[in-house]
Amino acid sequence: MKVIGIKSGSEVITQAFNFIALIEAILDVGVIPIICNFDDNLHLDIEDLCEAIGGKYYKEEKWMNTNF
């Protein structure tokens, strides 16, 4: 995450059906994990993802200024 420029205090979205080492790696670099649920196929639940980013980014329109 440091290599691609994710700064300490930033948020990273991941899914709940995951190996704990991923969450530990996210926390180790000082990034905040946003954990979303998974669907019946064990994929990231799109509705939960929309709730996770919708309330914060779409309402404040920050998504337009975010560089990925």
Biotite code that builds the C-alpha atoms (Angstrom):
import biotite.structure as struc

atoms = struc.array([
    struc.Atom([0.000, 0.000, 0.000], chain_id="A", res_id=1, res_name="MET", atom_name="CA", element="C"),
    struc.Atom([2.870, 2.348, 0.705], chain_id="A", res_id=2, res_name="LYS", atom_name="CA", element="C"),
    struc.Atom([4.283, 1.671, -2.752], chain_id="A", res_id=3, res_name="VAL", atom_name="CA", element="C"),
    struc.Atom([1.110, 2.812, -4.513], chain_id="A", res_id=4, res_name="ILE", atom_name="CA", element="C"),
    struc.Atom([0.821, 5.927, -2.355], chain_id="A", res_id=5, res_name="GLY", atom_name="CA", element="C"),
    struc.Atom([-1.901, 5.064, 0.147], chain_id="A", res_id=6, res_name="ILE", atom_name="CA", element="C"),
    struc.Atom([-1.181, 7.306, 3.104], chain_id="A", res_id=7, res_name="LYS", atom_name="CA", element="C"),
    struc.Atom([-1.585, 6.613, 6.805], chain_id="A", res_id=8, res_name="SER", atom_name="CA", element="C"),
    struc.Atom([-5.102, 7.444, 7.953], chain_id="A", res_id=9, res_name="GLY", atom_name="CA", element="C"),
    struc.Atom([-6.633, 6.621, 4.555], chain_id="A", res_id=10, res_name="SER", atom_name="CA", element="C"),
    struc.Atom([-9.427, 4.077, 4.259], chain_id="A", res_id=11, res_name="GLU", atom_name="CA", element="C"),
    struc.Atom([-9.259, 0.817, 2.312], chain_id="A", res_id=12, res_name="VAL", atom_name="CA", element="C"),
    struc.Atom([-12.292, -1.353, 1.564], chain_id="A", res_id=13, res_name="ILE", atom_name="CA", element="C"),
    struc.Atom([-12.018, -5.111, 1.922], chain_id="A", res_id=14, res_name="THR", atom_name="CA", element="C"),
    struc.Atom([-14.487, -7.936, 2.422], chain_id="A", res_id=15, res_name="GLN", atom_name="CA", element="C"),
    struc.Atom([-15.256, -9.834, 5.599], chain_id="A", res_id=16, res_name="ALA", atom_name="CA", element="C"),
    struc.Atom([-14.570, -13.252, 4.015], chain_id="A", res_id=17, res_name="PHE", atom_name="CA", element="C"),
    struc.Atom([-10.821, -12.880, 4.082], chain_id="A", res_id=18, res_name="ASN", atom_name="CA", element="C"),
    struc.Atom([-7.643, -14.091, 5.732], chain_id="A", res_id=19, res_name="PHE", atom_name="CA", element="C"),
    struc.Atom([-6.826, -12.124, 8.900], chain_id="A", res_id=20, res_name="ILE", atom_name="CA", element="C"),
    struc.Atom([-3.318, -11.319, 7.643], chain_id="A", res_id=21, res_name="ALA", atom_name="CA", element="C"),
    struc.Atom([-4.802, -8.913, 5.097], chain_id="A", res_id=22, res_name="LEU", atom_name="CA", element="C"),
    struc.Atom([-6.468, -6.878, 7.840], chain_id="A", res_id=23, res_name="ILE", atom_name="CA", element="C"),
    struc.Atom([-3.249, -6.969, 9.857], chain_id="A", res_id=24, res_name="GLU", atom_name="CA", element="C"),
    struc.Atom([-1.280, -5.696, 6.853], chain_id="A", res_id=25, res_name="ALA", atom_name="CA", element="C"),
    struc.Atom([-3.755, -2.855, 6.377], chain_id="A", res_id=26, res_name="ILE", atom_name="CA", element="C"),
    struc.Atom([-3.496, -1.872, 10.038], chain_id="A", res_id=27, res_name="LEU", atom_name="CA", element="C"),
    struc.Atom([0.296, -2.270, 10.041], chain_id="A", res_id=28, res_name="ASP", atom_name="CA", element="C"),
    struc.Atom([0.735, 0.589, 7.565], chain_id="A", res_id=29, res_name="VAL", atom_name="CA", element="C"),
    struc.Atom([-1.673, 2.826, 9.483], chain_id="A", res_id=30, res_name="GLY", atom_name="CA", element="C"),
    struc.Atom([-4.571, 2.535, 7.065], chain_id="A", res_id=31, res_name="VAL", atom_name="CA", element="C"),
    struc.Atom([-8.166, 2.124, 8.262], chain_id="A", res_id=32, res_name="ILE", atom_name="CA", element="C"),
    struc.Atom([-9.908, -1.031, 6.982], chain_id="A", res_id=33, res_name="PRO", atom_name="CA", element="C"),
    struc.Atom([-13.553, -0.691, 5.952], chain_id="A", res_id=34, res_name="ILE", atom_name="CA", element="C"),
    struc.Atom([-14.929, -4.226, 6.073], chain_id="A", res_id=35, res_name="ILE", atom_name="CA", element="C"),
    struc.Atom([-17.908, -5.060, 3.852], chain_id="A", res_id=36, res_name="CYS", atom_name="CA", element="C"),
    struc.Atom([-20.001, -8.211, 3.961], chain_id="A", res_id=37, res_name="ASN", atom_name="CA", element="C"),
    struc.Atom([-20.019, -10.896, 1.301], chain_id="A", res_id=38, res_name="PHE", atom_name="CA", element="C"),
    struc.Atom([-22.843, -12.403, -0.739], chain_id="A", res_id=39, res_name="ASP", atom_name="CA", element="C"),
    struc.Atom([-23.975, -16.028, -1.156], chain_id="A", res_id=40, res_name="ASP", atom_name="CA", element="C"),
    struc.Atom([-21.148, -16.648, -3.649], chain_id="A", res_id=41, res_name="ASN", atom_name="CA", element="C"),
    struc.Atom([-18.558, -15.286, -1.174], chain_id="A", res_id=42, res_name="LEU", atom_name="CA", element="C"),
    struc.Atom([-17.994, -12.192, -3.331], chain_id="A", res_id=43, res_name="HIS", atom_name="CA", element="C"),
    struc.Atom([-18.025, -8.643, -2.039], chain_id="A", res_id=44, res_name="LEU", atom_name="CA", element="C"),
    struc.Atom([-21.635, -7.642, -1.387], chain_id="A", res_id=45, res_name="ASP", atom_name="CA", element="C"),
    struc.Atom([-22.289, -4.726, -3.736], chain_id="A", res_id=46, res_name="ILE", atom_name="CA", element="C"),
    struc.Atom([-25.130, -3.322, -1.629], chain_id="A", res_id=47, res_name="GLU", atom_name="CA", element="C"),
    struc.Atom([-22.928, -3.273, 1.472], chain_id="A", res_id=48, res_name="ASP", atom_name="CA", element="C"),
    struc.Atom([-20.133, -1.682, -0.559], chain_id="A", res_id=49, res_name="LEU", atom_name="CA", element="C"),
    struc.Atom([-22.503, 1.044, -1.757], chain_id="A", res_id=50, res_name="CYS", atom_name="CA", element="C"),
    struc.Atom([-23.550, 1.727, 1.824], chain_id="A", res_id=51, res_name="GLU", atom_name="CA", element="C"),
    struc.Atom([-19.923, 1.870, 2.947], chain_id="A", res_id=52, res_name="ALA", atom_name="CA", element="C"),
    struc.Atom([-18.874, 4.406, 0.329], chain_id="A", res_id=53, res_name="ILE", atom_name="CA", element="C"),
    struc.Atom([-22.219, 6.006, -0.474], chain_id="A", res_id=54, res_name="GLY", atom_name="CA", element="C"),
    struc.Atom([-22.791, 7.809, 2.783], chain_id="A", res_id=55, res_name="GLY", atom_name="CA", element="C"),
    struc.Atom([-19.304, 9.202, 2.961], chain_id="A", res_id=56, res_name="LYS", atom_name="CA", element="C"),
    struc.Atom([-18.226, 9.905, -0.605], chain_id="A", res_id=57, res_name="TYR", atom_name="CA", element="C"),
    struc.Atom([-21.315, 10.371, -2.719], chain_id="A", res_id=58, res_name="TYR", atom_name="CA", element="C"),
    struc.Atom([-23.102, 12.697, -0.296], chain_id="A", res_id=59, res_name="LYS", atom_name="CA", element="C"),
    struc.Atom([-20.021, 14.881, 0.089], chain_id="A", res_id=60, res_name="GLU", atom_name="CA", element="C"),
    struc.Atom([-19.120, 14.460, -3.592], chain_id="A", res_id=61, res_name="GLU", atom_name="CA", element="C"),
    struc.Atom([-15.538, 13.587, -2.643], chain_id="A", res_id=62, res_name="LYS", atom_name="CA", element="C"),
    struc.Atom([-15.559, 10.772, -5.190], chain_id="A", res_id=63, res_name="TRP", atom_name="CA", element="C"),
    struc.Atom([-15.184, 13.329, -7.959], chain_id="A", res_id=64, res_name="MET", atom_name="CA", element="C"),
    struc.Atom([-11.879, 14.549, -6.507], chain_id="A", res_id=65, res_name="ASN", atom_name="CA", element="C"),
    struc.Atom([-10.408, 11.151, -5.667], chain_id="A", res_id=66, res_name="THR", atom_name="CA", element="C"),
    struc.Atom([-7.418, 10.052, -7.740], chain_id="A", res_id=67, res_name="ASN", atom_name="CA", element="C"),
    struc.Atom([-7.010, 6.307, -8.012], chain_id="A", res_id=68, res_name="PHE", atom_name="CA", element="C"),
])
